[in-house]
Amino acid sequence: MSEHTHLKQLNGSAATHCARNEEQHNKCSDGKCSKKVQQDDTWSTFRIIRVCTLMTPTLTLLYEGCRHPSEPWALLGDTNMPLWDWTILFVVLIYTVLQGTLYYLPFGPVELGGKGSNGKVLKYNCNSLHAFVVSSAVLVGMWSGCVFQACLITNRIYSLMYACYVVSLLMAIVVYLHSCKQQTSNEIHTKTGLLREFSLGKEISPRIAGIDMKQFFMVRIGFMGWGIVMICYLLAEIERDGLVSLPMLLVVIFQLLYIVEFFIDEASVLPTREFTNEGIGFLMIHGEYIYLPFCSSIPAFFLFHRPLQINLPTGILICLLYGVGLVIYHFSNEQKGRFRKDPSDPAISSLKTISSPTGQNLLVSGWFGWVRHPNYLGDILMTWAWTLPCGFSSVLPYIPAVLCTNILRERANEIEEACQEKHGEAWQEYCRCVPYQLLPYIY
């Protein structure tokens, strides 16, 4: 998984599953190719207001379009899909408290990040995999014991969205008030008004009660919430039909594998630009509570309301596509990580490099001698693989895949502009050696 590039063009700094791919540049040994940006000037007041107010209603309309044409629209008064439910609000609050509690689990590695407000190196509890196992076990245990029914979530998905919106607003207020009390070295210094400070954040790495707020929302709320929602769709289909269809099974397994892989490599989000350079405000928190779990799970929602079957050969081909994407994604990220950590590592010492005037080296063989952003290509292939089981009766379940593809393409262009500025002729030589950005011989 991760991140997550956070779909910045849509929801500020919210990390989506594209997030952890976004690093300053994937072939620099120190990972510091981009210039530090204190604030994103592209966020006009109108754009901020538009995203803060329209994202949830837009997703609601998209979900309405994914339902079967014979089903009445919830927006027109269908009581089976209410827009608000106080019980669901309570569920979201309990979930948030649970994840805050699980943050303290004494398991998993402790990773080092940048310096905090006191000048000391920040430490991060990377135990999200353990927290996910506990959360999933609690959910499945309650379901098996008939204490919880997954249809409570799937039949009130709109209520869940709007409850998440309210909770994200409350949490953003807490983070903002905390930041207002702090005069720290990681405060974002810009001439902005209250709206921009609240939406884009005043601090880069605020901590409350020992919990790093950015790590908490990007990983524990966003990715964890996405995984829990996917499990609920799987359980709800079992409740309704007594079994799970092959398309739903593929979508859920593919996405859960991606999420678990992200949790295993949780530290990969720490060097991303959203994590190191950008503040945390309502846009990021809002995106983690709403955009990541609900936009990413559109294929599962579509299949739940429009069940279909695919034959075994088709399923195998889709699995192969996902497997290819996973291999490219995993091993290119691993190669990038090894090179950044230790360019002299025996496992990569035989790879060809180009020397840069900065004193760093650029990889021109291995995965990064194939295309310039192989990790992005792997991510794109996996995203399309978990959308294809939806068939071709509607374009709506393909919207997340289209968005992810376009965002990664734009992010690749941003990274290359920064590296061109930093490495100059060395970068031009690299592009001559590796002429394709994402897809060999095509793009």
DACORQUI-V526580 format. One record per run of one state. SS is the DSSP state (h for helix, s for strand, l for the rest). FROM is the first residue (numbers start at 0). LEN is the number of residues. If there is no record, write none. Layout:
SS;FROM;LEN, SS;FROM;LEN
This chain:
l;0;7, h;7;4, l;11;7, h;18;3, l;21;23, h;44;22, l;66;7, h;73;3, l;76;2, h;78;3, l;81;4, h;85;17, l;102;6, s;108;7, l;115;5, s;120;6, l;126;1, h;127;17, l;144;6, h;150;4, l;154;2, h;156;25, l;181;5, s;186;1, l;187;6, h;193;7, l;200;2, s;202;1, l;203;3, s;206;2, l;208;2, s;210;2, h;212;29, l;241;4, h;245;19, l;264;1, h;265;4, l;269;3, h;272;5, l;277;4, h;281;15, l;296;1, h;297;8, l;305;6, h;311;30, l;341;11, s;352;3, l;355;5, s;360;3, l;363;2, h;365;4, l;369;4, h;373;15, l;388;7, h;395;28, l;423;1, h;424;9, l;433;10
